Amino acid sequence: MSEGDMRARRCIRPGYLSRQVKSDDRRMEFDCKNEVLIRKEIPVDLLFIGDSITQMWELSAYFHSTGLRMINRGIGGDRTEYLLHRFYADAVQLKPRFTVLMAGINDAWELEADAWKQESGKPLKEVLEHALANMDRVLDIAADHRMRMAVCSILPTCMRFTGQEKARQEYVKRYNEGLKELAKRHQMCFVDYYPAFVSEDGCSMRESLTADGLHPNVYGYDRMAQILASCLEQEGVVPNGNP
């Protein structure tokens, strides 16, 4: 690529949101990495985007045998509105062959009261509708750019120390139901992790699969990889038998 071509194709940089937003913590890092991929015309086979569950996933330990170039654009603490803000930069402009999207659990923190600000938590219906509206817009963008994508459910939780755990667990169920409908409407593969993670009570995460009641441990990631592999095989991203 000539210097003139490099100038002509500018790298999208979404800018910062605020000092309080977790998405800003890795903004400079991702801007630099995205620019390298674009300027060097590096093809991206498989792109993962989401929150800390994506960020913490040691992808090469599970998908190394595929020979695919994998990019991780997970950000701890990310919410659907912030994902929407950065989706062009961290997904669309990289032109991945296939994208794995998982986001939405951090929106449920809005259910909790904020003692510092002396504010009560938001109603479940409001939080749920806001999150699904954001994801609908994300999937619209992906569809407009003909992106092939796996839309993944969020996991159940087991955080009894929080004040709104029951509301959070109800949010997770209803969010996944709504997300499944969005994926169907956009004709995208829906990857449902929830049944493999939920305990016998029908709402909390199996303690054997989590590190802290929110994030998977190695056994949790094992299950996620197995479930995701079925979608990747179905979509022709990886051959049968991988990872």
C-alpha positions, 0 to 999 in steps of 0.5 A: 500500500502506497503512502497516498493510499494509506492517507486515503484510507483513514483509520476510524477512531471513535474517541473517548466517552468520559473518565468514568467509562471502562471502554476508554481504558483500552481505547488508545491500545485498540486504535493503535492495533486497528491502524496496524491491521488496516495499514498492513492490510492484515486479514482478520478471520475471527474477531471476538468483541464484548466485555471482560468475559471476552477479554479474559478468554485465552482464545489461542488455547482453544482455537489454535488448531484452526490456523485462523487469525484471531483478534480479541476486542473485549473490554472489561466493564463494557456495556451495550451502549459503549459497544455500539459506540465503538463497533465501527472502529473495533469490528466493521472497519477490520472487515473480519471474515466472522465475528463473535459478539457477546455483551449485555451483562454489565448493563445489569449493574444499572439495577443496583443502587449507587450509594455514592451518588445516592441514587436508586437502581433503574427499573428492570424494564428500562434497563432491559429495553435500553440494552436490547435497543442498543444490540438491535442497532449493533446488529443493524450495522453488522447486517448493513455491512454484510457481516457474518456473526455469531450472537451469543447469549450472556451467562447466568450469575451467582453474586449473592453479595449484590443487592439486586441479584434476583432482578439481575437473574431475571434480566439475564433470562429476558435479555437472552430471549430478546437477543435470540429474537434479534438474531433470528430477525437479522438471520444470524447464528444465535449461540446459547451458552445459558442452558449449559451454565445454569444450575438446577434452580433455573436462574443462577450460574453453576458454581463449578463453572465460574471464578467469581459468580460472573466470569467463567473459570477454565471449565466454563470456557471449555463449555463455551468453546465447545458450544461456539464450535458448533456454530463455527462449523455450521457457518463453515468458519472452521472444519468439523472437529475443531477446536 
